[in-house]
Amino acid sequence: MAAKGKVKKTFLSGLGADNPIFAQVLGICSTLAVTNVLKNTVVMVMGLIFVTSLSNFTISLLRNYIPSRIRMMVETLIIAAYVIIVDIVLKAYVPDISRQLGPYVGLIITNCIIMGRAEAFALSNPVGLSVADGLSAGMGYGYVLIIIAFFRELLGSGSIWGLRVLGSWWTNWFIMVMAPGAFFMLAIFIWVVRGLITEREKEEVKS
């Protein structure tokens, strides 16, 4: 029971208080790169969750056999292997989205969230906890990107998932499909969420 409780706590912390974006402000480059279209964002998020969970699993499984002086090279090799799998699957099954994402799929390797969880958690924790941590980090990162992509596509193109939902009366906010729009939406999201967390902490202190 204690082990299950620890897994649950590890998983929930990545979705909330220790979310990699609004708590640690990591991996925000992807908000600039892929969140102008919701469909591309969902595909990228699925790929990233796959990589974070399985790289944590593999590194945790091998943690007692990885020499400390070359651990980062080994971690990068493991992460790169899973990213290559994601890239091959996208090219095989969704070639149009793969072309639109372009080099950004390969850049998952350099996402600091993946390396950060490998270094900070998978190297010093058992497999079950590490998988929960990887899933949590990927999903926590993912839902933030999906929310940002939803509003960027809606406001910037008047569409959702490529389908027009706002009528001719709507004037597209072209800044939303440009780089400044990504950071603008990210800043609003972090501001709102951190404000809610701060208010909740204040209430807990008072009580």
C-alpha distance (Angstrom), angle and dihedral (degrees) to the residues before:
residue distance angle dihedral
M1 . . .
A2 3.79 . .
A3 3.80 90.4 .
K4 3.82 91.3 50.4
G5 3.79 89.9 49.3
K6 3.79 90.8 52.1
V7 3.80 92.0 49.7
K8 3.81 90.5 49.1
K9 3.81 92.1 48.6
T10 3.82 91.4 48.3
F11 3.79 91.7 49.2
L12 3.81 96.3 46.8
S13 3.81 94.4 45.7
G14 3.81 91.6 62.3
L15 3.78 90.9 52.0
G16 3.80 94.2 49.1
A17 3.80 132.5 6.9
D18 3.82 95.5 18.1
N19 3.80 97.5 36.6
P20 3.83 107.1 155.4
I21 3.81 94.0 -129.5
F22 3.78 110.4 38.5
A23 3.82 96.3 27.8
Q24 3.81 102.5 34.3
V25 3.84 99.7 18.4
L26 3.81 92.3 -136.4
G27 3.79 130.4 149.7
I28 3.79 95.3 17.1
C29 3.82 92.6 144.6
S30 3.81 88.6 83.7
T31 3.80 90.7 61.1
L32 3.78 86.7 63.6
A33 3.79 95.8 42.5
V34 3.80 110.1 45.1
T35 3.81 112.6 8.5
N36 3.81 98.4 90.6
V37 3.83 90.2 85.9
L38 3.82 121.6 42.4
K39 3.82 96.5 -149.0
N40 3.81 93.0 54.3
T41 3.79 90.5 46.5
V42 3.82 93.4 53.3
V43 3.81 91.1 50.1
M44 3.80 91.7 48.3
V45 3.81 91.4 47.8
M46 3.80 91.9 51.5
G47 3.79 89.8 51.0
L48 3.78 92.1 48.5
I49 3.83 93.4 49.5
F50 3.81 88.3 51.2
V51 3.80 91.3 51.5
T52 3.83 97.1 43.3
S53 3.80 94.9 48.9
L54 3.81 97.9 42.8
S55 3.80 95.5 41.0
N56 3.81 89.2 51.7
F57 3.80 89.1 47.8
T58 3.81 93.7 50.4
I59 3.80 96.4 42.9
S60 3.80 91.9 47.8
L61 3.81 90.3 48.5
L62 3.81 91.4 52.0
R63 3.82 98.5 33.9
N64 3.81 94.6 110.6
Y65 3.81 91.6 51.9
I66 3.82 100.4 46.0
P67 3.84 112.6 98.2
S68 3.80 108.5 -127.1
R69 3.80 94.5 -131.2
I70 3.82 93.3 60.0
R71 3.81 98.9 30.4
M72 3.83 95.0 114.1
M73 3.79 92.3 51.7
V74 3.81 90.3 49.9
E75 3.81 91.2 47.5
T76 3.80 91.4 50.2
L77 3.81 90.7 49.2
I78 3.82 91.9 51.3
I79 3.81 92.7 46.8
A80 3.81 91.3 46.6
A81 3.82 91.1 52.6
Y82 3.81 91.7 56.3
V83 3.80 92.3 44.1
I84 3.81 89.7 53.7
I85 3.82 88.8 53.3
V86 3.81 90.1 52.0
D87 3.81 91.2 48.1
I88 3.83 93.1 49.6
V89 3.83 92.5 47.8
L90 3.83 92.1 49.7
K91 3.80 92.2 49.1
A92 3.80 90.6 48.8
Y93 3.81 100.5 44.9
V94 3.82 107.7 20.5
P95 3.82 105.2 24.7
D96 3.82 94.1 161.2
I97 3.80 92.8 56.7
S98 3.80 90.0 42.1
R99 3.82 89.7 56.7
Q100 3.80 91.7 47.4
L101 3.80 92.5 50.4
G102 3.79 89.8 46.5
P103 3.80 113.8 165.1
Y104 3.81 94.1 -3.6
V105 3.81 92.4 86.3
G106 3.80 89.9 58.6
L107 3.77 90.0 48.3
I108 3.81 89.7 65.6
I109 3.81 82.8 87.2
T110 3.80 90.1 67.3
N111 3.82 94.9 45.4
C112 3.79 103.9 126.1
I113 3.81 92.3 -147.2
I114 3.81 92.1 66.7
M115 3.79 95.4 46.3
G116 3.80 90.5 40.9
R117 3.82 93.8 55.3
A118 3.79 90.6 44.8
E119 3.81 92.2 52.4
A120 3.80 98.8 37.1
F121 3.79 100.4 38.3
A122 3.81 120.3 5.6
L123 3.80 94.4 54.1
S124 3.79 92.5 58.4
N125 3.81 105.9 30.4
P126 3.82 136.9 68.2
V127 3.78 122.7 -96.2
G128 3.82 98.5 -99.8
L129 3.78 94.4 52.6
S130 3.79 91.7 43.2
V131 3.80 92.9 53.7
A132 3.82 90.0 48.7
D133 3.80 89.5 49.8
G134 3.81 92.5 48.6
L135 3.80 93.0 48.4
S136 3.79 90.9 46.4
A137 3.80 94.2 49.1
G138 3.80 91.8 47.3
M139 3.80 95.0 45.9
G140 3.80 93.3 43.1
Y141 3.77 89.5 51.2
G142 3.79 91.4 43.0
Y143 3.78 101.1 53.9
V144 3.80 90.8 50.9
L145 3.82 90.7 53.6
I146 3.81 92.1 46.2
I147 3.82 92.4 52.0
I148 3.81 91.0 48.7
A149 3.83 91.7 46.5
F150 3.81 91.4 49.6
F151 3.79 93.1 57.1
R152 3.81 95.0 38.0
E153 3.81 93.0 54.2
L154 3.80 93.0 41.1
L155 3.80 95.5 49.6
G156 3.78 96.9 32.9
S157 3.82 100.3 43.6
G158 3.79 104.9 11.5
S159 3.80 89.2 -123.0
I160 3.81 141.9 102.3
W161 3.81 121.0 -149.5
G162 3.80 87.4 -7.1
L163 3.82 93.9 -56.7
R164 3.81 118.7 117.6
V165 3.82 109.3 -118.9
L166 3.80 101.2 162.3
G167 3.78 117.9 69.5
S168 3.78 131.1 -126.7
W169 3.80 88.6 -82.3
W170 3.80 89.4 72.8
T171 3.80 118.8 92.4
N172 3.79 110.3 -151.3
W173 3.78 116.1 -120.8
F174 3.79 97.1 -134.2
I175 3.80 91.5 -171.2
M176 3.81 87.1 70.0
V177 3.80 93.1 66.0
M178 3.80 90.8 47.5
A179 3.80 128.6 78.7
P180 3.85 96.1 -96.8
G181 3.81 89.7 56.6
A182 3.80 90.7 59.1
F183 3.79 93.7 53.4
F184 3.78 91.2 42.0
M185 3.82 92.1 55.8
L186 3.80 92.1 42.3
A187 3.81 91.4 52.1
I188 3.81 91.6 50.7
F189 3.80 91.4 48.5
I190 3.81 94.1 49.6
W191 3.82 91.1 45.2
V192 3.81 93.3 51.9
V193 3.81 96.2 43.6
R194 3.79 95.6 44.5
G195 3.79 89.2 47.4
L196 3.80 90.6 54.3
I197 3.82 91.9 46.7
T198 3.81 91.4 49.1
E199 3.80 91.8 50.1
R200 3.79 91.3 49.5
E201 3.81 91.5 50.1
K202 3.80 90.3 50.5
E203 3.79 90.9 51.6
E204 3.82 90.8 49.3
V205 3.81 90.7 51.6
K206 3.81 91.5 50.3
S207 3.77 92.5 49.2
